[in-house]
Every structure is written in structure tokens, then in C-alpha cells.
Amino acid sequence: MTFNFLNRKVHYWTSVIFALPVLVILTTGFLLQIKKQWTWVQPPEQKGVGKTPTINLEHVLSAVQALPERNVSGWTDISRVDIRPSKGIAKVTLKDDWEVQVDMETGKVLQSAYRRSDLIETLHDGSFFAGDITKLGLFLPSAVALLLLWCTGLWMFWLPIAVRRRKAKGILSRTAK
């Protein structure tokens, strides 16, 4: 079995075996790349009145609790708070993947929107399906397989070029004699 034959077989079967996880990785990676440009993926960042926070986190919680449709009873309903002083906002991500942006100077709710980027990220790294089992058992090998496909594909691209160059040099050297 020659190296080139083996290379093609590895390329062929690797692409078939890992097609679905690689498709998920590529699709979700694309969505994550454009998350700031497409509001369906991630809500756009609003701008607060000022850049210096004047309210505390209890005021932020009160502002979020004032939204009846979000049904927030306390800190246990909040996944994280991301304070952006340069924008003058606090981005409060709820456990149900809704994001509420609060002005850090006035305490006013600037926006409440669904945030899909966190879900897309868990799909991208495989942790959505079965945690670390899928992440390390399927998606990590898929990444290694993608690297292998890249290497074997480059070899298949380079080989005809190298053969043509070798033949051209052989023809040139024979005509020079």
C-alpha cells in the first residue's frame, strides 16, 4: 500500500466519519463569528447615560425584578452580570438565557432580549449534548480529524504540483543535453 493510496483512504473515511460533528462546529463557529452583527444571535449593546457607575448591584437587581415578564425573584435567577463601564451598562444574563441591559447611572432598563450566543457556544464545543463526555469524546476527536483532513488535503493538493514540476525539470534537462 503506497503512502498516496493510504493518504486518500484516510482523507475519505475521516471526512465521512466526522462529517456531522464538523458540520456542527463549522456552522456554530460561523454564527459565533457574526454574533455582534446579527441581533438574532446576541442582543446589541446599548449605551448608558454615563461611563461611571453610580448605582450598586442591588439597584441592578431591582431594575431586572421590575420587569414582570422576566419573573426574577432574586439572585438565584441570574446567571451572570457583566459590567461594561465604557458603555455605562450592566448586562444581566438570566438563567433562562434572557439578557437585560441596565444603565449603570440611572438604573433604567435599556433592553430586554433573548440571547442565543451562549446556547450556540455550548453546541460549538459539544458540551450541550452530554457535557464533557461528548465534548472530549466526540468534538475533540473531530477537531483532530479536521486537522488530519487539512494535512491530507494539502498533500493531495501539493502532490500533482510536485509531479508536474519534476516532469518539467526532467523535460528541460533532457532538451539541454
Salt bridges, closest charged atoms under 4 A:
GLU45 OE2 - ARG84 NH1 2.24
GLU45 OE1 - LYS87 NZ 3.75
GLU45 OE2 - LYS91 NZ 3.24
ASP82 OD2 - ARG84 NH2 2.76
GLU99 OE1 - ARG115 NH1 2.50
ASP118 OD2 - ARG80 NH2 2.84
ASP118 OD2 - ARG115 NE 3.35
ASP125 OD2 - LYS135 NZ 3.83
